[in-house]
Amino acid sequence: MNHLSGVNRLANRYHAMRHGQSKANVAGIIVSRIETDRRGDWGLSDLGREQVLEAARACGLPVDTVICSSDFSRARQTGEIVRARLGAPPVLVGAALRERCFGDLEGTATDNYARVWATDEASAGDTAGDGRDAGGGDAGGRDAGGGVEPAAAVLDRVTALVTDLERRYADRDILLVSHGDTLQILQAGFLRMNPAAHRRLPHLGIAEIRALRLGEGSEAPDR
């Protein structure tokens, strides 16, 4: 479900931030289960910390920015670096912004992401742009199998977080620190796109901060 589908105006200003280079990025393996993250050192690389600090210096966000982060170490560390640079309040850490779970692909080469994205894209034209199918059920593409979290499930948790933040805050800058697929799907939610079409949107680079704005329709915007 896209919890933003009926929202026409937001009380806050939202920004997405992808974590800096992680040790999993360097190793070229998929770390998408929180249990894997907690069992090993999969946080930021030294370069990743530098990337995040550079992004924080250039972001122009105010001192009262609300920073929300995934509880994966690479995202938490990213959020803490930004918080320290801005002098912002403590980071709000939780499960809603976690990496998309890639199921049985856990621990395999990152080349395998493409298999999931191909399944997403193959079904992206099957459903409506607001995240619901014509019969009123949840959309989000075919099941990729192997325990991979459906795009629709990611959409549900991340847009539910935004609506919760809307109830808690007003006129604040809110920075959402998360992961590649999760943030691609979040962007799709803001634009009322089918979440399975998330790869059609401009991809967030490592440590990139990007403003999120509500859009109309189901097509990717020109950028």
ZANUTOR-313611 format. One record per residue: residue number from 0; x, y, z of N, C-alpha, C in turn. Coordinates in steps of 0.1 Angstrom, whole numbers. Example, Ala and Ser with C-alpha at 12.3 -4.5 7.8 and 13.67 -1.06 7.14 Angstrom:
BEGIN
R/nr/n.x/n.y/n.z/ca.x/ca.y/ca.z/c.x/c.y/c.z
R/0/132/-57/78/123/-45/78/132/-33/78
R/1/128/-22/71/137/-11/71/129/0/79
//
This chain:
BEGIN
R/nr/n.x/n.y/n.z/ca.x/ca.y/ca.z/c.x/c.y/c.z
R/0/8/-12/0/0/0/0/9/13/0
R/1/5/22/-8/11/35/-8/4/45/1
R/2/9/47/13/2/55/23/2/70/19
R/3/9/74/9/9/88/4/-1/90/-8
R/4/-8/79/-12/-16/80/-24/-27/91/-23
R/5/-32/93/-11/-43/103/-9/-38/116/-3
R/6/-25/118/-2/-19/130/4/-16/140/-7
R/7/-21/152/-6/-19/163/-15/-9/173/-11
R/8/-7/174/2/3/184/7/10/178/19
R/9/23/181/21/30/176/32/34/187/41
R/10/34/184/54/36/194/65/51/196/66
R/11/60/187/61/74/188/63/81/187/49
R/12/94/189/49/102/188/37/111/176/39
R/13/110/167/29/117/154/30/129/153/21
R/14/139/146/26/151/144/18/156/130/20
R/15/159/123/9/165/110/10/180/110/9
R/16/186/101/17/201/100/17/205/86/17
R/17/212/82/6/218/68/6/231/68/14
R/18/233/57/21/245/56/30/257/57/21
R/19/268/60/28/281/61/21/286/47/18
R/20/297/46/11/303/33/7/305/24/19
R/21/299/12/18/300/3/29/311/-8/26
R/22/314/-16/37/323/-27/35/317/-38/26
R/23/304/-39/26/297/-48/17/299/-43/3
R/24/298/-30/0/300/-25/-13/314/-28/-18
R/25/324/-27/-9/337/-29/-13/339/-44/-16
R/26/333/-53/-8/334/-67/-10/326/-72/-22
R/27/316/-64/-26/307/-68/-38/297/-78/-34
R/28/292/-79/-22/283/-89/-18/270/-82/-12
R/29/259/-90/-12/246/-85/-8/245/-87/7
R/30/243/-77/15/240/-78/29/227/-71/31
R/31/216/-79/32/203/-73/32/194/-78/44
R/32/200/-86/52/193/-91/64/200/-85/76
R/33/192/-80/86/197/-74/97/205/-83/106
R/34/202/-96/105/210/-106/113/224/-107/107
R/35/226/-106/94/239/-107/88/247/-94/92
R/36/240/-83/92/247/-70/96/252/-71/110
R/37/244/-77/119/247/-77/133/258/-87/136
R/38/259/-97/128/270/-108/130/283/-104/125
R/39/284/-94/117/297/-90/111/299/-75/110
R/40/311/-71/106/314/-56/105/311/-52/91
R/41/299/-47/88/294/-43/75/291/-29/74
R/42/297/-21/83/295/-7/83/302/1/72
R/43/304/14/74/310/22/64/325/19/62
R/44/330/20/50/345/20/48/350/34/51
R/45/363/35/52/370/48/54/365/58/44
R/46/365/54/31/361/62/20/346/66/22
R/47/338/57/27/324/59/29/322/70/39
R/48/330/70/50/329/81/60/332/94/54
R/49/342/95/46/346/107/40/335/112/30
R/50/329/103/23/318/107/14/307/113/21
R/51/303/107/33/292/112/41/295/125/46
R/52/307/127/52/311/140/57/310/151/47
R/53/315/148/35/315/158/24/300/161/21
R/54/292/151/20/278/154/17/271/162/28
R/55/275/159/40/269/167/52/273/182/51
R/56/286/184/48/291/198/47/284/206/36
R/57/280/199/26/274/206/14/259/206/14
R/58/252/199/23/238/197/22/229/210/25
R/59/234/219/33/226/231/36/214/228/45
R/60/213/217/51/202/214/60/204/221/74
R/61/193/225/80/194/233/93/197/224/105
R/62/200/230/116/204/223/128/193/215/134
R/63/180/219/131/169/211/137/164/201/128
R/64/172/197/118/168/186/109/165/173/117
R/65/154/167/114/150/154/120/157/143/111
R/66/166/135/117/173/125/109/167/111/113
R/67/162/104/104/157/90/106/166/81/98
R/68/169/70/104/178/61/98/174/46/99
R/69/178/38/89/177/24/89/186/19/101
R/70/183/8/107/191/2/117/203/-6/113
R/71/205/-7/100/217/-13/95/229/-4/98
R/72/241/-10/101/252/-2/106/257/8/96
R/73/256/5/83/261/15/73/252/27/72
R/74/239/25/75/230/37/75/231/44/88
R/75/231/37/99/232/43/113/245/52/113
R/76/256/47/109/268/55/109/267/67/100
R/77/261/65/89/259/77/80/250/88/87
R/78/240/84/93/231/93/100/238/100/112
R/79/247/93/119/254/99/130/264/109/125
R/80/271/106/114/280/116/109/273/129/105
R/81/262/128/98/254/139/94/250/147/106
R/82/244/139/116/239/146/129/250/154/135
R/83/262/148/136/273/155/143/277/167/135
R/84/277/166/122/281/178/114/271/189/115
R/85/258/186/116/248/196/116/245/201/131
R/86/249/193/141/245/196/154/230/193/157
R/87/225/183/149/211/180/149/207/171/161
R/88/194/170/164/190/161/175/194/147/172
R/89/193/138/183/196/124/181/189/117/169
R/90/196/108/163/191/101/151/180/92/156
R/91/169/91/148/158/82/151/160/69/142
R/92/164/58/149/168/46/142/156/36/143
R/93/153/29/132/143/19/132/143/10/120
R/94/134/1/120/133/-9/109/126/-5/96
R/95/119/6/97/111/10/85/119/13/73
R/96/132/18/75/140/22/64/151/12/61
R/97/149/0/66/159/-11/63/161/-13/48
R/98/172/-20/45/174/-24/31/163/-34/27
R/99/160/-34/15/151/-44/9/157/-58/11
R/100/150/-67/16/156/-80/19/156/-88/6
R/101/168/-93/3/170/-101/-10/170/-116/-8
R/102/165/-120/3/163/-134/6/174/-143/4
R/103/173/-153/-5/183/-163/-7/195/-158/-14
R/104/194/-146/-19/206/-139/-26/216/-133/-15
R/105/212/-134/-3/220/-129/8/234/-135/7
R/106/244/-127/8/258/-131/8/264/-134/-6
R/107/256/-133/-16/260/-136/-30/265/-122/-37
R/108/270/-123/-49/275/-112/-56/264/-102/-59
R/109/268/-89/-58/258/-78/-61/253/-79/-75
R/110/260/-86/-84/255/-87/-98/241/-93/-98
R/111/237/-101/-87/224/-107/-86/213/-97/-84
R/112/216/-85/-80/205/-75/-79/197/-74/-92
R/113/205/-75/-103/199/-74/-116/188/-84/-119
R/114/189/-96/-113/178/-106/-115/165/-101/-108
R/115/166/-95/-97/154/-90/-90/148/-78/-97
R/116/157/-69/-102/152/-58/-109/145/-61/-122
R/117/150/-72/-129/144/-76/-141/130/-81/-138
R/118/128/-89/-127/115/-93/-124/106/-82/-120
R/119/111/-72/-113/103/-60/-110/99/-53/-123
R/120/108/-51/-132/105/-44/-144/95/-52/-153
R/121/96/-65/-153/87/-73/-161/73/-71/-157
R/122/70/-68/-145/57/-67/-140/53/-52/-137
R/123/61/-43/-141/58/-29/-137/47/-23/-145
R/124/43/-29/-157/32/-24/-164/19/-31/-161
R/125/20/-41/-151/8/-49/-148/-2/-42/-139
R/126/3/-31/-132/-5/-26/-121/-6/-11/-121
R/127/-14/-5/-114/-17/10/-114/-5/17/-107
R/128/-4/30/-110/7/38/-105/6/42/-91
R/129/-6/40/-84/-7/44/-70/-3/33/-61
R/130/2/22/-66/5/11/-57/-6/1/-54
R/131/-17/2/-62/-28/-7/-60/-33/-12/-73
R/132/-37/-25/-74/-41/-30/-87/-56/-26/-90
R/133/-61/-29/-102/-74/-25/-106/-85/-30/-97
R/134/-82/-42/-91/-92/-48/-82/-92/-43/-68
R/135/-83/-33/-65/-82/-28/-51/-72/-35/-43
R/136/-65/-45/-48/-55/-51/-40/-41/-44/-41
R/137/-32/-49/-33/-19/-43/-33/-11/-47/-46
R/138/-5/-37/-52/3/-39/-64/18/-40/-60
R/139/27/-40/-70/41/-39/-67/49/-49/-74
R/140/42/-56/-84/50/-65/-92/49/-80/-88
R/141/54/-88/-97/55/-103/-95/64/-106/-83
R/142/61/-117/-77/70/-122/-66/83/-127/-73
R/143/94/-121/-68/107/-125/-73/112/-138/-68
R/144/105/-144/-58/108/-157/-53/121/-157/-44
R/145/124/-168/-39/136/-169/-31/136/-160/-18
R/146/124/-157/-13/124/-148/-1/127/-134/-3
R/147/127/-129/-16/130/-115/-19/118/-107/-14
R/148/120/-96/-7/109/-87/-3/103/-80/-15
R/149/90/-82/-16/83/-75/-28/84/-60/-27
R/150/85/-53/-38/86/-39/-39/74/-33/-31
R/151/62/-39/-32/50/-34/-26/51/-34/-11
R/152/58/-44/-5/60/-44/9/70/-33/14
R/153/80/-31/6/89/-20/9/81/-6/9
R/154/73/-5/-2/65/8/-3/56/10/9
R/155/50/-1/14/41/0/25/48/5/38
R/156/60/0/41/67/3/53/73/17/52
R/157/78/21/41/85/34/40/75/46/39
R/158/64/44/32/54/54/32/46/55/45
R/159/44/44/52/38/45/65/47/53/75
R/160/60/52/73/69/60/82/67/75/79
R/161/66/78/66/64/92/63/51/98/68
R/162/40/90/68/27/95/73/28/96/88
R/163/36/87/95/38/89/109/45/101/113
R/164/56/104/105/63/117/107/55/129/105
R/165/46/128/95/37/139/93/28/142/105
R/166/24/132/112/16/134/124/25/139/136
R/167/38/137/136/46/140/147/53/154/146
R/168/55/158/133/62/171/131/55/180/121
R/169/59/192/121/54/202/111/65/212/108
R/170/66/216/95/76/226/91/90/223/94
R/171/94/210/93/107/205/96/113/199/84
R/172/127/200/83/134/192/73/136/178/79
R/173/133/168/71/134/154/76/143/147/66
R/174/154/141/71/164/134/63/162/119/66
R/175/159/111/55/156/97/56/169/90/51
R/176/176/84/60/189/77/56/187/62/54
R/177/189/57/42/185/44/39/194/38/28
R/178/189/29/20/196/21/11/191/22/-3
R/179/198/17/-13/195/20/-27/181/16/-31
R/180/177/3/-30/164/-1/-34/153/5/-26
R/181/155/6/-13/145/12/-4/142/26/-8
R/182/152/34/-11/150/48/-15/145/49/-29
R/183/148/40/-38/142/40/-51/127/38/-50
R/184/123/29/-42/109/26/-40/102/37/-33
R/185/109/44/-23/103/55/-16/100/66/-26
R/186/110/69/-35/108/79/-46/95/76/-54
R/187/94/63/-57/82/59/-65/69/62/-57
R/188/70/60/-44/58/63/-36/55/78/-36
R/189/65/86/-35/62/101/-36/56/105/-49
R/190/60/98/-60/55/101/-73/42/93/-77
R/191/37/85/-68/25/77/-71/27/67/-83
R/192/40/63/-84/43/53/-94/41/39/-88
R/193/39/29/-97/40/15/-94/54/13/-88
R/194/55/7/-76/68/5/-70/77/-4/-77
R/195/71/-13/-85/79/-22/-93/87/-15/-104
R/196/83/-3/-107/90/5/-118/101/14/-112
R/197/105/11/-100/114/20/-93/128/22/-100
R/198/132/13/-108/145/14/-115/144/24/-127
R/199/132/29/-130/131/39/-141/134/53/-136
R/200/135/54/-123/138/67/-117/153/69/-116
R/201/157/82/-116/172/85/-114/177/78/-101
R/202/188/71/-102/193/64/-91/201/73/-82
R/203/199/70/-69/207/78/-59/221/72/-58
R/204/231/81/-59/245/77/-58/249/75/-43
R/205/260/69/-41/265/67/-28/266/81/-20
R/206/260/81/-8/260/93/0/253/105/-6
R/207/245/103/-16/238/114/-22/226/118/-14
R/208/223/131/-13/211/136/-6/202/142/-17
R/209/189/138/-17/180/143/-28/167/147/-21
R/210/161/158/-25/148/163/-21/138/153/-26
R/211/127/151/-18/116/143/-22/104/152/-23
R/212/97/151/-34/85/159/-36/73/151/-41
R/213/61/154/-36/50/147/-41/48/150/-56
R/214/44/139/-64/42/141/-78/29/136/-82
R/215/26/137/-95/13/132/-100/16/122/-111
R/216/7/113/-113/8/103/-124/18/92/-121
R/217/20/83/-131/27/71/-129/40/70/-137
R/218/44/81/-143/56/81/-152/67/88/-144
R/219/79/84/-148/91/90/-141/92/105/-146
R/220/96/114/-138/98/128/-142/110/130/-151
R/221/109/140/-159/121/144/-166/131/151/-157
R/222/144/148/-158/154/154/-149/166/156/-158
//
